[in-house]
Amino acid sequence: MTNAIIDLTHLVKKFGKQTVLKDINLQVMSGEIVGLIGPSGAGKSTVIKTALGMELADGGSATVFGKVMPNRQLLARIGYMAQTDALYETLSGRENLKFYAQMKGIHKSEISDSISHVADVVNLADDLDKRVSGYSGGMMRRLSLAIALLGNPELLILDEPTVGIDPALRRQIWKELNAIRDEERSILITTHVMDEAELCDKVALLLGGKVIAFDEPVVLKMQYKVDSIEEVFLKAEGEFK
């Protein structure tokens, strides 16, 4: 038995005749940020969806908080941000946040303060009362992230959260993610931004349906004898081919 918050063991996922995830082994422990990196189409989103029970595994096991997902009782403990925004565009940003806060079971007396806090983190406070249909793509991503942050979840699962977000705000978001980690909460994040991978406690490199490297950024750089995670990625990809 393990006390991992997320525990993926020999995970296999097929779509028709194509095996997208061949043998995924990955753990996210309490109080750490794990970055999942890999080329487009490597299966990063599939790893997340299978862990959350949104896709059914064809082999191996996936547990969150020691339980097989989906599990409605665990939803309030998880903040999830998908790659595509699941927003009600006819509602305002505030109305979206209020709806999801109620869905997460946040106490009525705490909803207003919770909305104010997450809106500040993603720099949306001045746009909360605008209809989401008028938001830019970047604003929609920020609202989706704010929704994931609602209720101080024990586990955050973020799929490309900073796409379309400017560098200054990205820095602010990472400050919040570090604060969450320091509270012994856990984060699994997929990213294309290699300097973000450097900010993670551990990095998992996904290639060919397998996690081919998984360790602290400094260890991976020593292992591959390079100076950045981007170079780790390029070298590993070259060796894999």
N, C-alpha and C positions, 0 to 999 in steps of 0.2 A: 504493500500500500504506500501511496505517496501523499504528501500534503500539498501537492501542486494545485494552484487555483485552476489552471488549464492543463490538462494532461492528454496529449495525443500520442498514441502508441501504435506503430505499424499501420497507420491510417491509409486506407485505399479508397479512392473514389473514381468511378467510371461514368462516362456519358456515352451510352451506346457501346461501340467497340473501342472507344478511346479511353485509355487510363490516364486521368489527369493527375491524380495523386497516387504515387506508387508505393511509398513506404515512409510516411511522414512520422517522425518522432520529434516531439517538441513539448517543452514544459514552460509554463509561466508561473513563477513562485510569488508569494506574497511580497509586496513592496519592491517590485522591479518593473522596469520598462523594457519590453522585448520588441525589437524591430524586426519585421519580416520583409526582406528585400528579395527582388528577383526581377527578371525581364517581364515586359508586358505579356500576358498570357501564360505566365508560369504557374498560375493556380493559387495566387495569394488570397484572392477573394473566396475561392472554393475552400481553402483551409478554414477560413473564418466561418463560412456558412455551414460547413460540415461540423465544426466544433459547436456551433450554436443549434444544431439540429434542423437548420433550414434546408439542408441537403442530407440525404440518408447515406451513411457510409456503406461501402461495399466490402469492407474488411477492416480489421483492427478495431481500436476503440478510441472514443473521444469523450472526455468528461470535463465538466465545469463545476467547481466546488464539490468534486467527488460524485456528481450525479450525471447521468446521461441526459443530454438535451434533446428536444425542447422540454423544459420543465417550467410551467407557469409560476410556480412558487419562487423560482430563482430570478425571474425577470426584473424584479425591483432592485436586485443587487447588481445588475449589469447595465452599463450604458453602452449602447451600440450605435455607431455611425456607419451607414452603408456608403458604398461608392456612388450610388444614385440617391438623390434627395427624396425622402418620403414626406413631403410637406403638403399642407392644404393651402393651395394658392389663393383661394377666395377669402381666406382668413388673414388677419394681420399676424405679424411675427409674435406679438404678445399672446394672441389667441391660440396660436400653434403651441407655444410654450405652456400655456395654461392647460390645454387639452392633454398634452403628454405628461405634465406634472400630475394631473388627476389619474391618468392611466397608470403611472408609476406608484400611485398610492401615497403621494406626498401629502402630509396633513394640510388642510385648508389654510390654517393660520401661518404656515411656512411657505406657501406657494409664492407670494409676492416677493419676499426677500430672496428666495431661490432664483426667481426669474431675473431680478435685478443683478444678482451676482454673476450669473452665467452670461447675461447680456453685456456686462462690463468686460468680462474676460475676452469675448469675441468682438468687442467694439461695435455692438449693435444697439446700444441704449437709445440713441437718437432716432432709430428707424423702427422701433418696436411696434408702433401704431400704424405703420404703413402696410398696405395689403401685399402679401408675399408675391403675387403675380407681377408686381412692379419692381421686385428685387433683381439685382444682377446675379449672375451665376455664382460669383464670389460671396455675395451676401447670403445666398441660399446655403452654401457650404457652411458658412459661419453659423447660421441658424440651426442647421443639422447638428453641428458640434455642440452648440449651446444645449440642445435637446438631450444629447448624450450625457452631458455634464450634470443635468438636473438630478437632484436628490442624493448627491455625493455617493455614487455607486462604488461598491468595493472593487469592481472590475470594469475597466473601460476597454472596449474593442473598437478600434478606429481604422477604417479602411480609406487610406489616402486623405486624411483630414485637412491637409494644408494645400491641396491643389487649388490654384486660383486665388491664393491669399498672399498679400504683400509681405516682404521680409520683416518689416517692423512688427506687424501683427503676429507673424509666425513666431517671432521671438517671445512675444507676450504669451502666446498659447503654450509654448514649451516651458515657460516659467510656471504656468499653472499645472502642466503635466508633472513637472518636477516636484511641485508642492503636494500633488496627489500621491506620488510615489513616496514622498517623505512621511506621509500619513499611513504608510504600510498598505496602501491600496495598490492594485496591479493594473498594468496597461499592456495591451498587445496592439501594435500599430504597424500598418503596412505603409511603405513610402517609396517613392521614386527619387526622393531628394537625399542624395548620399551624405550631405553634411548633417542631415537630421539623424541618419543611422549612427553617426558618431556620438550623438547625444544619448543613445539608448544604453542601458546597462548590459544588455546582450543583443547580439544580432544573429538572426537565422537567415542563411542564404538558400533560397529555393531555386533549384535548377533540375529540369528533367523529371519533375514530379517527386523529387526527394529533397530533404534538407541536407545539403552537402557540407555545410559548415555551421556551427552554432557555438558562439562563445562571446566573451567580452570583446569590444572593438580592439582594444590594445593587444589582446592575445591573438586575434585574427591577423592583425597587421604584422605581428612578429612571425606568426606561422607562415604567412605568404611572403614575408620579407619585403613589405611595401609600407608606404607612409600614410595611406588613407583607405577608408572602407571602399571608396570608388575603385581604387586600384586592386583591392582584394576581390571585388566583384568582377572586374575585367579579367584578372588573372585566373580566377576560378572558372569563369565562363570559357576562357581559352583552353584550359586544361580539360574541361568537361567535353568540349567539342573534339 
